[in-house]
Amino acid sequence: MGASYEGDRPSNNAARIFEALYRPDSRRPLQSLPVDDLVSTDQALRLIQDRADIDISGPEFNFVRSIRVFDVRYARQHESGRDGDCNRSATVVLGTYGTQGDFTWQRSSVTALPSTHAGLERWGEHCPGIYHRSVFVEWRDYEGNYGFEQVNY
């Protein structure tokens, strides 16, 4: 039948853990770490805010690490001056996810944009006038299928 008797002891694991860690007459834990080494709730939240709250380092989470975000803050190309010099300038940054879901930005370039990105196909070609801004996100899902989304602004 599986019946048991617990007596006066706490009936759940959380209460047992609490009983093991804390003395009834003191607020101080019965653990070996000095109290100064404990991290406050606010500080703990700051430590985890830029990461996943579970372990995502395994290969089953590769789809997270496959996400790349290109922010084409601007890409400009135009002829200038009497000589018809071609002026090109661009600011492109690439955002990626690390092993534990931490997101970082790094400098990139127009030439690093995926071929599925639209709007800069004539970049570097005889200097047609171009002004372009966009955010481009690409990924591979858990089955390896490619996907992307682009928003021009």
LOSE-511957 format. One record per residue: residue number from 1; x, y, z of N, C-alpha, C, O, CB in turn. Coordinates in steps of 0.001 Angstrom, whole numbers, padded with zeros to 6 digits. Glycine has a CB too. Example, Ala and Ser with C-alpha at 12.3 -4.5 7.8 and 13.67 -1.06 7.14 Angstrom:
+-----+---------+---------+---------+---------+---------+---------+---------+---------+---------+---------+---------+---------+---------+---------+---------+
: num :    n_px :    n_py :    n_pz :   ca_px :   ca_py :   ca_pz :    c_px :    c_py :    c_pz :    o_px :    o_py :    o_pz :   cb_px :   cb_py :   cb_pz :
+-----+---------+---------+---------+---------+---------+---------+---------+---------+---------+---------+---------+---------+---------+---------+---------+
:   1 :  013190 : -005690 :  007800 :  012300 : -004500 :  007800 :  013200 : -003300 :  007800 :  014236 : -003319 :  008465 :  011308 : -004473 :  009046 :
:   2 :  012850 : -002250 :  007080 :  013670 : -001060 :  007140 :  012900 :  000030 :  007870 :  013409 :  001138 :  008039 :  014084 : -000598 :  005725 :
+-----+---------+---------+---------+---------+---------+---------+---------+---------+---------+---------+---------+---------+---------+---------+---------+
# end
This chain:
+-----+---------+---------+---------+---------+---------+---------+---------+---------+---------+---------+---------+---------+---------+---------+---------+
: num :    n_px :    n_py :    n_pz :   ca_px :   ca_py :   ca_pz :    c_px :    c_py :    c_pz :    o_px :    o_py :    o_pz :   cb_px :   cb_py :   cb_pz :
+-----+---------+---------+---------+---------+---------+---------+---------+---------+---------+---------+---------+---------+---------+---------+---------+
:   1 :  000814 : -001189 :  000000 :  000000 :  000000 :  000000 :  000859 :  001255 :  000000 :  000407 :  002283 : -000505 : -000926 : -000003 :  001190 :
:   2 :  002073 :  001227 :  000539 :  002996 :  002346 :  000452 :  002763 :  003424 :  001480 :  003123 :  004570 :  001211 :  002922 :  002940 : -000886 :
:   3 :  002203 :  003159 :  002607 :  001968 :  004170 :  003636 :  003221 :  004333 :  004486 :  003975 :  003378 :  004668 :  000754 :  003788 :  004522 :
:   4 :  003452 :  005548 :  005013 :  004586 :  005787 :  005900 :  004192 :  006803 :  006958 :  003191 :  007508 :  006822 :  005822 :  006276 :  005106 :
:   5 :  004991 :  006868 :  008013 :  004740 :  007805 :  009092 :  005961 :  008696 :  009259 :  007072 :  008194 :  009432 :  004406 :  007063 :  010412 :
:   6 :  005776 :  009988 :  009210 :  006863 :  010940 :  009323 :  007066 :  011447 :  010733 :  008167 :  011899 :  011045 :  006623 :  012087 :  008417 :
:   7 :  006106 :  011403 :  011576 :  006240 :  011911 :  012935 :  006238 :  013422 :  012957 :  005504 :  014048 :  012193 :  007508 :  011385 :  013577 :
:   8 :  007059 :  014033 :  013830 :  007105 :  015484 :  013988 :  008046 :  016161 :  012994 :  008173 :  017386 :  013006 :  007525 :  015828 :  015392 :
:   9 :  008696 :  015399 :  012150 :  009637 :  015982 :  011188 :  008881 :  016693 :  010064 :  007737 :  016345 :  009772 :  010565 :  014888 :  010603 :
:  10 :  009510 :  017681 :  009437 :  008854 :  018379 :  008330 :  008477 :  017400 :  007220 :  009170 :  016406 :  007002 :  009769 :  019486 :  007773 :
:  11 :  007379 :  017683 :  006520 :  006864 :  016742 :  005531 :  007342 :  017007 :  004107 :  007039 :  016213 :  003215 :  005379 :  016767 :  005556 :
:  12 :  008076 :  018087 :  003858 :  008563 :  018296 :  002498 :  010067 :  018567 :  002491 :  010651 :  018923 :  003515 :  007812 :  019459 :  001835 :
:  13 :  010674 :  018395 :  001338 :  012129 :  018535 :  001222 :  012605 :  019944 :  001504 :  013652 :  020121 :  002127 :  012580 :  018124 : -000152 :
:  14 :  011868 :  020952 :  001063 :  012286 :  022335 :  001301 :  012389 :  022613 :  002795 :  013341 :  023247 :  003248 :  011302 :  023318 :  000644 :
:  15 :  011414 :  022141 :  003555 :  011449 :  022353 :  005002 :  012631 :  021619 :  005624 :  013251 :  022137 :  006553 :  010136 :  021886 :  005649 :
:  16 :  012954 :  020430 :  005136 :  014108 :  019682 :  005652 :  015411 :  020417 :  005368 :  016292 :  020485 :  006225 :  014157 :  018277 :  005036 :
:  17 :  015529 :  020964 :  004172 :  016734 :  021723 :  003824 :  016846 :  022951 :  004707 :  017921 :  023245 :  005229 :  016718 :  022133 :  002336 :
:  18 :  015749 :  023669 :  004880 :  015758 :  024845 :  005733 :  016163 :  024467 :  007156 :  016969 :  025158 :  007780 :  014381 :  025525 :  005728 :
:  19 :  015602 :  023366 :  007670 :  015919 :  022905 :  009018 :  017405 :  022563 :  009145 :  018016 :  022813 :  010184 :  015061 :  021685 :  009378 :
:  20 :  017986 :  021988 :  008078 :  019396 :  021604 :  008113 :  020320 :  022812 :  008044 :  021407 :  022791 :  008622 :  019705 :  020658 :  006971 :
:  21 :  019911 :  023849 :  007354 :  020778 :  025006 :  007162 :  020665 :  026074 :  008247 :  021621 :  026819 :  008465 :  020480 :  025621 :  005850 :
:  22 :  019549 :  026169 :  008919 :  019336 :  027249 :  009868 :  019067 :  026721 :  011278 :  018348 :  025739 :  011462 :  018182 :  028122 :  009410 :
:  23 :  019650 :  027384 :  012251 :  019378 :  027075 :  013655 :  018087 :  027778 :  014049 :  017829 :  028888 :  013583 :  020569 :  027513 :  014585 :
:  24 :  017274 :  027161 :  014892 :  016022 :  027807 :  015306 :  016261 :  029086 :  016104 :  015404 :  029969 :  016096 :  015189 :  026843 :  016131 :
:  25 :  017382 :  029214 :  016785 :  017628 :  030367 :  017636 :  018508 :  031421 :  016965 :  018910 :  032381 :  017623 :  018267 :  029920 :  018922 :
:  26 :  018811 :  031275 :  015706 :  019722 :  032201 :  015048 :  019288 :  032410 :  013598 :  018680 :  031526 :  012994 :  021176 :  031677 :  015113 :
:  27 :  019596 :  033564 :  013050 :  019290 :  033834 :  011652 :  020465 :  033452 :  010763 :  020350 :  033474 :  009538 :  018933 :  035311 :  011456 :
:  28 :  021580 :  033107 :  011364 :  022782 :  032781 :  010626 :  022727 :  031344 :  010095 :  022378 :  030432 :  010845 :  024013 :  032976 :  011511 :
:  29 :  023066 :  031121 :  008811 :  023015 :  029774 :  008259 :  024118 :  028890 :  008843 :  025164 :  029382 :  009266 :  023134 :  029824 :  006737 :
:  30 :  023870 :  027586 :  008860 :  024849 :  026606 :  009323 :  025690 :  026108 :  008153 :  025942 :  024907 :  008048 :  024148 :  025425 :  010023 :
:  31 :  026115 :  026983 :  007296 :  026921 :  026584 :  006146 :  028359 :  027021 :  006355 :  028651 :  027813 :  007250 :  026356 :  027182 :  004841 :
:  32 :  029252 :  026506 :  005530 :  030666 :  026784 :  005721 :  031117 :  028088 :  005077 :  032215 :  028558 :  005372 :  031475 :  025656 :  005177 :
:  33 :  030308 :  028689 :  004206 :  030697 :  029945 :  003571 :  030553 :  031106 :  004534 :  029572 :  031182 :  005273 :  029862 :  030195 :  002322 :
:  34 :  031522 :  032013 :  004533 :  031337 :  033216 :  005343 :  030142 :  034005 :  004828 :  029855 :  033982 :  003631 :  032612 :  034091 :  005328 :
:  35 :  029452 :  034695 :  005705 :  028264 :  035466 :  005332 :  028614 :  036507 :  004277 :  027776 :  036827 :  003434 :  027646 :  036148 :  006570 :
:  36 :  029827 :  037042 :  004303 :  030238 :  038055 :  003332 :  030258 :  037513 :  001906 :  030173 :  038297 :  000960 :  031610 :  038593 :  003692 :
:  37 :  030367 :  036186 :  001722 :  030438 :  035599 :  000389 :  029072 :  035383 : -000233 :  028985 :  035031 : -001409 :  031172 :  034296 :  000444 :
:  38 :  028014 :  035582 :  000517 :  026673 :  035411 : -000031 :  026359 :  036568 : -000966 :  026776 :  037700 : -000720 :  025619 :  035318 :  001099 :
:  39 :  025630 :  036289 : -002032 :  025289 :  037303 : -003032 :  023863 :  037750 : -002788 :  022969 :  036920 : -002619 :  025462 :  036757 : -004487 :
:  40 :  023640 :  039063 : -002769 :  022289 :  039584 : -002581 :  021442 :  039257 : -003808 :  021970 :  038988 : -004887 :  022315 :  041115 : -002325 :
:  41 :  020126 :  039285 : -003628 :  019209 :  038978 : -004728 :  019404 :  039952 : -005882 :  019432 :  039539 : -007041 :  017752 :  039018 : -004242 :
:  42 :  019539 :  041245 : -005579 :  019736 :  042238 : -006640 :  021008 :  041960 : -007427 :  021018 :  042026 : -008656 :  019787 :  043649 : -006049 :
:  43 :  022080 :  041649 : -006706 :  023355 :  041382 : -007371 :  023264 :  040101 : -008198 :  023806 :  040047 : -009301 :  024496 :  041274 : -006337 :
:  44 :  022597 :  039082 : -007692 :  022435 :  037830 : -008432 :  021666 :  038076 : -009724 :  022010 :  037515 : -010765 :  021711 :  036777 : -007568 :
:  45 :  020628 :  038908 : -009669 :  019862 :  039217 : -010874 :  020717 :  039947 : -011890 :  020595 :  039699 : -013089 :  018635 :  040053 : -010530 :
:  46 :  021588 :  040847 : -011431 :  022486 :  041542 : -012346 :  023467 :  040572 : -012987 :  023827 :  040742 : -014152 :  023243 :  042648 : -011613 :
:  47 :  023906 :  039559 : -012248 :  024859 :  038597 : -012782 :  024252 :  037735 : -013885 :  024967 :  037322 : -014798 :  025377 :  037714 : -011670 :
:  48 :  022953 :  037457 : -013822 :  022334 :  036566 : -014801 :  021515 :  037278 : -015860 :  020978 :  036617 : -016750 :  021470 :  035591 : -014102 :
:  49 :  021397 :  038590 : -015803 :  020489 :  039278 : -016712 :  020871 :  039140 : -018178 :  019984 :  039200 : -019029 :  020428 :  040723 : -016356 :
:  50 :  022131 :  038959 : -018515 :  022535 :  038869 : -019909 :  022781 :  037435 : -020364 :  023403 :  037212 : -021402 :  023772 :  039687 : -020130 :
:  51 :  022301 :  036470 : -019600 :  022508 :  035067 : -019931 :  021207 :  034302 : -019779 :  020243 :  034774 : -019176 :  023602 :  034452 : -019046 :
:  52 :  021212 :  033096 : -020349 :  020061 :  032219 : -020149 :  020068 :  031751 : -018703 :  021131 :  031645 : -018092 :  020088 :  031004 : -021133 :
:  53 :  018898 :  031472 : -018152 :  018837 :  031037 : -016760 :  018896 :  029518 : -016627 :  018691 :  028978 : -015540 :  017572 :  031558 : -016110 :
:  54 :  019177 :  028832 : -017733 :  019422 :  027393 : -017696 :  020689 :  027113 : -018507 :  021169 :  027985 : -019230 :  018191 :  026584 : -018258 :
:  55 :  021217 :  025925 : -018389 :  022415 :  025555 : -019144 :  022018 :  025266 : -020586 :  021282 :  024317 : -020855 :  023126 :  024320 : -018506 :
:  56 :  022511 :  026093 : -021520 :  022201 :  025876 : -022935 :  023474 :  025611 : -023735 :  023530 :  025903 : -024930 :  021455 :  027091 : -023515 :
:  57 :  024484 :  025063 : -023086 :  025756 :  024841 : -023764 :  025760 :  023600 : -024646 :  026679 :  023438 : -025449 :  026852 :  024734 : -022753 :
:  58 :  024773 :  022721 : -024532 :  024744 :  021483 : -025313 :  024395 :  021708 : -026770 :  023876 :  022764 : -027133 :  023763 :  020525 : -024713 :
:  59 :  024679 :  020713 : -027613 :  024421 :  020842 : -029055 :  022941 :  020992 : -029397 :  022604 :  021485 : -030474 :  024974 :  019643 : -029777 :
:  60 :  022052 :  020571 : -028492 :  020621 :  020718 : -028771 :  020186 :  022183 : -028783 :  019081 :  022497 : -029225 :  019806 :  019950 : -027738 :
:  61 :  021051 :  023083 : -028298 :  020746 :  024513 : -028314 :  021563 :  025269 : -029361 :  021673 :  026492 : -029282 :  020995 :  025110 : -026942 :
:  62 :  022133 :  024573 : -030330 :  022915 :  025237 : -031378 :  022082 :  026246 : -032157 :  022625 :  027204 : -032706 :  023495 :  024204 : -032336 :
:  63 :  020757 :  026039 : -032211 :  019906 :  026983 : -032940 :  019979 :  028376 : -032312 :  019837 :  029368 : -033027 :  018447 :  026486 : -032963 :
:  64 :  020194 :  028478 : -031007 :  020334 :  029792 : -030358 :  021620 :  030449 : -030834 :  021631 :  031628 : -031186 :  020331 :  029657 : -028800 :
:  65 :  022701 :  029682 : -030843 :  023992 :  030231 : -031260 :  024055 :  030513 : -032756 :  024958 :  031216 : -033210 :  025101 :  029280 : -030880 :
:  66 :  023107 :  029974 : -033535 :  023093 :  030229 : -034976 :  022480 :  031590 : -035307 :  022636 :  032072 : -036429 :  022324 :  029126 : -035696 :
:  67 :  021794 :  032213 : -034365 :  021140 :  033498 : -034622 :  022195 :  034588 : -034778 :  023050 :  034782 : -033914 :  020152 :  033856 : -033477 :
:  68 :  022110 :  035298 : -035913 :  022998 :  036440 : -036147 :  022135 :  037646 : -036493 :  021208 :  037549 : -037298 :  024035 :  036139 : -037293 :
:  69 :  022445 :  038777 : -035881 :  021696 :  040013 : -036085 :  022635 :  041045 : -036695 :  023610 :  041450 : -036062 :  021079 :  040534 : -034745 :
:  70 :  022346 :  041471 : -037914 :  023130 :  042516 : -038561 :  022358 :  043823 : -038460 :  021217 :  043917 : -038913 :  023439 :  042158 : -040052 :
:  71 :  022978 :  044816 : -037871 :  022389 :  046154 : -037803 :  023168 :  047031 : -038773 :  024288 :  047452 : -038485 :  022424 :  046741 : -036331 :
:  72 :  022565 :  047300 : -039920 :  023168 :  048210 : -040895 :  022704 :  049599 : -040488 :  021671 :  050085 : -040947 :  022755 :  047855 : -042404 :
:  73 :  023481 :  050226 : -039622 :  023082 :  051539 : -039103 :  023025 :  052562 : -040213 :  022170 :  053448 : -040214 :  024046 :  052008 : -038013 :
:  74 :  023943 :  052437 : -041162 :  023831 :  053158 : -042434 :  024878 :  052608 : -043389 :  025948 :  052160 : -042977 :  024010 :  054703 : -042236 :
:  75 :  024548 :  052651 : -044659 :  025484 :  052323 : -045738 :  025206 :  053336 : -046842 :  024102 :  053410 : -047382 :  025317 :  050812 : -046254 :
:  76 :  026215 :  054097 : -047154 :  026035 :  055189 : -048116 :  027120 :  055118 : -049177 :  028291 :  054878 : -048886 :  026062 :  056566 : -047407 :
:  77 :  026696 :  055333 : -050416 :  027627 :  055346 : -051545 :  027150 :  056412 : -052519 :  025978 :  056425 : -052894 :  027720 :  053935 : -052242 :
:  78 :  028036 :  057300 : -052931 :  027671 :  058333 : -053899 :  028920 :  058933 : -054536 :  030012 :  058898 : -053969 :  026834 :  059434 : -053224 :
:  79 :  028723 :  059487 : -055736 :  029811 :  060194 : -056414 :  029900 :  061600 : -055856 :  028893 :  062215 : -055504 :  029596 :  060224 : -057956 :
:  80 :  031121 :  062094 : -055783 :  031280 :  063461 : -055287 :  032449 :  064141 : -055984 :  033355 :  063496 : -056513 :  031491 :  063467 : -053760 :
:  81 :  032394 :  065444 : -055964 :  033480 :  066234 : -056545 :  033475 :  066239 : -058053 :  032685 :  065543 : -058692 :  034793 :  065724 : -056065 :
:  82 :  034373 :  067039 : -058616 :  034462 :  067166 : -060079 :  035033 :  065913 : -060730 :  034732 :  065600 : -061882 :  035321 :  068369 : -060450 :
:  83 :  035859 :  065207 : -059975 :  036489 :  063998 : -060518 :  035564 :  062789 : -060511 :  035905 :  061744 : -061064 :  037735 :  063675 : -059736 :
:  84 :  034401 :  062924 : -059891 :  033468 :  061793 : -059822 :  033947 :  060688 : -058905 :  033637 :  059514 : -059110 :  033239 :  061230 : -061194 :
:  85 :  034714 :  061077 : -057881 :  035180 :  060072 : -056924 :  033995 :  059405 : -056240 :  032962 :  060032 : -056000 :  036114 :  060709 : -055876 :
:  86 :  034160 :  058149 : -055938 :  033100 :  057411 : -055256 :  033378 :  057403 : -053762 :  034408 :  056910 : -053301 :  032988 :  055963 : -055800 :
:  87 :  032453 :  057949 : -053036 :  032574 :  057940 : -051569 :  031666 :  056852 : -051015 :  030467 :  056813 : -051290 :  032205 :  059339 : -050953 :
:  88 :  032265 :  055982 : -050238 :  031509 :  054919 : -049572 :  031795 :  054980 : -048090 :  032937 :  055148 : -047662 :  031867 :  053518 : -050145 :
:  89 :  030741 :  054842 : -047319 :  030918 :  054724 : -045869 :  029767 :  053892 : -045322 :  028656 :  053909 : -045851 :  030974 :  056136 : -045177 :
:  90 :  030054 :  053176 : -044267 :  029030 :  052311 : -043684 :  029375 :  052006 : -042238 :  030544 :  051966 : -041855 :  028887 :  051004 : -044490 :
:  91 :  028346 :  051794 : -041450 :  028492 :  051284 : -040093 :  027574 :  050080 : -039984 :  026349 :  050196 : -040026 :  028151 :  052381 : -039007 :
:  92 :  028198 :  048929 : -039844 :  027467 :  047665 : -039720 :  027995 :  046966 : -038475 :  029206 :  046859 : -038278 :  027631 :  046757 : -041010 :
:  93 :  027083 :  046494 : -037643 :  027490 :  045717 : -036470 :  026766 :  044371 : -036504 :  025652 :  044248 : -037016 :  027177 :  046491 : -035138 :
:  94 :  027433 :  043379 : -035947 :  026910 :  042019 : -035917 :  026704 :  041583 : -034477 :  027622 :  041653 : -033659 :  027857 :  041047 : -036649 :
:  95 :  025497 :  041132 : -034174 :  025186 :  040611 : -032848 :  025085 :  039098 : -032892 :  024448 :  038536 : -033783 :  023881 :  041219 : -032314 :
:  96 :  025720 :  038435 : -031922 :  025688 :  036970 : -031855 :  025458 :  036524 : -030419 :  025678 :  037276 : -029469 :  027001 :  036361 : -032406 :
:  97 :  025009 :  035278 : -030290 :  024785 :  034669 : -028986 :  025922 :  033703 : -028680 :  026345 :  032930 : -029539 :  023420 :  033942 : -028940 :
:  98 :  026409 :  033759 : -027441 :  027486 :  032882 : -027003 :  026968 :  031568 : -026454 :  025782 :  031255 : -026554 :  028322 :  033571 : -025962 :
:  99 :  027872 :  030811 : -025877 :  027584 :  029467 : -025380 :  026409 :  029427 : -024422 :  025579 :  028522 : -024507 :  028794 :  028905 : -024703 :
: 100 :  026322 :  030387 : -023513 :  025239 :  030400 : -022529 :  024173 :  031449 : -022831 :  023431 :  031853 : -021936 :  025804 :  030641 : -021153 :
: 101 :  024093 :  031889 : -024073 :  023045 :  032822 : -024461 :  023397 :  034278 : -024250 :  022540 :  035149 : -024395 :  021817 :  032515 : -023714 :
: 102 :  024656 :  034558 : -023908 :  025074 :  035947 : -023742 :  025171 :  036596 : -025123 :  025764 :  036026 : -026039 :  026439 :  036039 : -022981 :
: 103 :  024596 :  037771 : -025269 :  024517 :  038472 : -026548 :  025580 :  039557 : -026605 :  025727 :  040338 : -025665 :  023113 :  039078 : -026759 :
: 104 :  026326 :  039607 : -027713 :  027368 :  040626 : -027872 :  027310 :  041224 : -029278 :  026898 :  040572 : -030238 :  028771 :  040023 : -027600 :
: 105 :  027736 :  042485 : -029368 :  027858 :  043184 : -030646 :  029330 :  043297 : -031001 :  030182 :  043426 : -030121 :  027192 :  044592 : -030590 :
: 106 :  029628 :  043247 : -032303 :  030986 :  043513 : -032786 :  030900 :  044204 : -034139 :  029907 :  044075 : -034855 :  031820 :  042196 : -032889 :
: 107 :  031944 :  044931 : -034473 :  031965 :  045621 : -035764 :  031942 :  044613 : -036899 :  032512 :  043527 : -036795 :  033205 :  046527 : -035880 :
: 108 :  031280 :  044983 : -037977 :  031215 :  044119 : -039148 :  031331 :  045009 : -040387 :  031793 :  046147 : -040296 :  029886 :  043273 : -039169 :
: 109 :  030913 :  044494 : -041535 :  031018 :  045275 : -042770 :  029908 :  044885 : -043738 :  029228 :  043875 : -043557 :  032400 :  045071 : -043430 :
: 110 :  029742 :  045699 : -044756 :  028749 :  045432 : -045789 :  029061 :  044099 : -046474 :  028146 :  043343 : -046801 :  028711 :  046584 : -046824 :
: 111 :  030322 :  043814 : -046688 :  030695 :  042579 : -047386 :  030413 :  041323 : -046551 :  030378 :  040224 : -047104 :  032169 :  042622 : -047757 :
: 112 :  030213 :  041459 : -045249 :  029905 :  040306 : -044393 :  028416 :  039977 : -044367 :  028023 :  038944 : -043824 :  030389 :  040569 : -042980 :
: 113 :  027577 :  040848 : -044950 :  026131 :  040597 : -044956 :  025813 :  039336 : -045760 :  026438 :  039088 : -046790 :  025369 :  041812 : -045541 :
: 114 :  024860 :  038549 : -045305 :  024462 :  037340 : -046044 :  023911 :  037697 : -047425 :  023421 :  038805 : -047642 :  023408 :  036544 : -045246 :
: 115 :  023997 :  036761 : -048336 :  023511 :  037008 : -049705 :  021998 :  037218 : -049741 :  021482 :  037781 : -050706 :  023891 :  035839 : -050621 :
: 116 :  021286 :  036781 : -048718 :  019830 :  036968 : -048665 :  019442 :  038392 : -048241 :  018272 :  038763 : -048341 :  019211 :  035956 : -047698 :
: 117 :  020396 :  039183 : -047775 :  020132 :  040583 : -047424 :  019849 :  041353 : -048711 :  020535 :  041160 : -049715 :  021344 :  041218 : -046640 :
: 118 :  018846 :  042222 : -048685 :  018466 :  042989 : -049870 :  018681 :  044478 : -049627 :  018444 :  044982 : -048530 :  016997 :  042715 : -050249 :
: 119 :  019134 :  045176 : -050673 :  019250 :  046624 : -050612 :  020645 :  047143 : -050911 :  020814 :  048332 : -051184 :  018832 :  047097 : -049273 :
: 120 :  021639 :  046285 : -050866 :  023009 :  046723 : -051137 :  023655 :  045900 : -052249 :  024878 :  045767 : -052294 :  023852 :  046631 : -049868 :
: 121 :  022839 :  045351 : -053141 :  023355 :  044495 : -054203 :  024332 :  045233 : -055125 :  025250 :  044617 : -055666 :  022204 :  043938 : -055018 :
: 122 :  024145 :  046532 : -055306 :  024999 :  047301 : -056229 :  026135 :  048019 : -055499 :  026805 :  048870 : -056086 :  024156 :  048323 : -056996 :
: 123 :  026357 :  047687 : -054233 :  027439 :  048290 : -053437 :  028776 :  048002 : -054118 :  029096 :  046852 : -054420 :  027436 :  047738 : -051965 :
: 124 :  029548 :  049057 : -054353 :  030870 :  048911 : -054958 :  030865 :  048834 : -056470 :  031920 :  048684 : -057086 :  031523 :  047704 : -054425 :
: 125 :  029708 :  048932 : -057067 :  029558 :  048779 : -058518 :  029399 :  050147 : -059180 :  028314 :  050725 : -059110 :  028344 :  047874 : -058850 :
: 126 :  030411 :  050671 : -059804 :  030369 :  051941 : -060560 :  029703 :  053085 : -059806 :  029284 :  054059 : -060432 :  029642 :  051731 : -061862 :
: 127 :  029596 :  053001 : -058528 :  029148 :  054068 : -057637 :  027725 :  054588 : -057859 :  027528 :  055802 : -057911 :  030071 :  055190 : -057759 :
: 128 :  026745 :  053722 : -057989 :  025370 :  054242 : -057997 :  025039 :  054784 : -056605 :  025558 :  054299 : -055600 :  024344 :  053129 : -058421 :
: 129 :  024169 :  055792 : -056560 :  023788 :  056382 : -055276 :  022988 :  055392 : -054432 :  021959 :  054878 : -054869 :  022973 :  057663 : -055499 :
: 130 :  023464 :  055137 : -053243 :  022786 :  054200 : -052334 :  022786 :  054815 : -050937 :  023801 :  055337 : -050478 :  023490 :  052784 : -052329 :
: 131 :  021656 :  054747 : -050282 :  021572 :  055026 : -048844 :  020653 :  053964 : -048269 :  019495 :  053848 : -048669 :  021037 :  056501 : -048540 :
: 132 :  021172 :  053193 : -047333 :  020424 :  052040 : -046841 :  020596 :  051888 : -045339 :  021683 :  052085 : -044797 :  020872 :  050762 : -047555 :
: 133 :  019490 :  051530 : -044672 :  019504 :  051190 : -043236 :  018583 :  049987 : -043045 :  017490 :  049936 : -043610 :  019041 :  052419 : -042332 :
: 134 :  019031 :  049025 : -042247 :  018191 :  047856 : -042001 :  018699 :  047060 : -040801 :  019827 :  047229 : -040337 :  018142 :  046963 : -043245 :
: 135 :  017826 :  046197 : -040329 :  018198 :  045178 : -039356 :  017872 :  043850 : -040018 :  016757 :  043639 : -040496 :  017441 :  045357 : -037964 :
: 136 :  018846 :  042965 : -040040 :  018697 :  041678 : -040699 :  019022 :  040580 : -039689 :  020098 :  040581 : -039092 :  019616 :  041577 : -041957 :
: 137 :  018101 :  039653 : -039501 :  018289 :  038550 : -038557 :  018248 :  037250 : -039343 :  017330 :  037026 : -040133 :  017198 :  038562 : -037427 :
: 138 :  019245 :  036387 : -039128 :  019241 :  035074 : -039755 :  019454 :  034005 : -038701 :  020027 :  034273 : -037645 :  020320 :  034981 : -040848 :
: 139 :  018989 :  032775 : -038989 :  019098 :  031683 : -038030 :  018966 :  030351 : -038748 :  018569 :  030283 : -039911 :  018031 :  031811 : -036929 :
: 140 :  019302 :  029314 : -038038 :  019022 :  027930 : -038449 :  018225 :  027304 : -037320 :  018647 :  027351 : -036164 :  020356 :  027107 : -038753 :
: 141 :  017079 :  026719 : -037639 :  016255 :  026129 : -036586 :  016866 :  024808 : -036111 :  017924 :  024402 : -036591 :  014809 :  025906 : -037088 :
: 142 :  016203 :  024147 : -035177 :  016754 :  022929 : -034581 :  016902 :  021797 : -035594 :  017628 :  020837 : -035333 :  015874 :  022474 : -033437 :
: 143 :  016229 :  021888 : -036748 :  016389 :  020888 : -037804 :  017407 :  021316 : -038850 :  017670 :  020569 : -039793 :  015055 :  020616 : -038471 :
: 144 :  017989 :  022511 : -038703 :  018988 :  023003 : -039645 :  018436 :  023824 : -040790 :  019188 :  024194 : -041691 :  019732 :  021869 : -040196 :
: 145 :  017147 :  024122 : -040787 :  016534 :  024925 : -041853 :  016901 :  026394 : -041682 :  016866 :  026931 : -040575 :  014995 :  024753 : -041856 :
: 146 :  017252 :  027035 : -042793 :  017651 :  028438 : -042778 :  016421 :  029343 : -042781 :  015435 :  029069 : -043465 :  018553 :  028755 : -043984 :
: 147 :  016493 :  030424 : -042007 :  015441 :  031429 : -042000 :  016046 :  032805 : -041812 :  017156 :  032933 : -041294 :  014410 :  031139 : -040900 :
: 148 :  015323 :  033839 : -042231 :  015804 :  035205 : -042044 :  014628 :  036163 : -042060 :  013534 :  035834 : -042518 :  016830 :  035586 : -043135 :
: 149 :  014883 :  037345 : -041552 :  013899 :  038438 : -041554 :  014690 :  039730 : -041688 :  015745 :  039894 : -041075 :  012996 :  038438 : -040240 :
: 150 :  014160 :  040655 : -042505 :  014810 :  041947 : -042681 :  013803 :  043053 : -042511 :  012684 :  042979 : -043019 :  015483 :  042044 : -044050 :
: 151 :  014209 :  044084 : -041789 :  013387 :  045284 : -041600 :  014223 :  046474 : -042041 :  015270 :  046759 : -041459 :  012908 :  045441 : -040101 :
: 152 :  013755 :  047170 : -043075 :  014422 :  048387 : -043536 :  013841 :  049579 : -042797 :  012643 :  049630 : -042519 :  014271 :  048566 : -045072 :
: 153 :  014690 :  050522 : -042486 :  014200 :  051721 : -041805 :  014925 :  052956 : -042259 :  014634 :  054053 : -041782 :  014339 :  051575 : -040313 :
+-----+---------+---------+---------+---------+---------+---------+---------+---------+---------+---------+---------+---------+---------+---------+---------+
# end
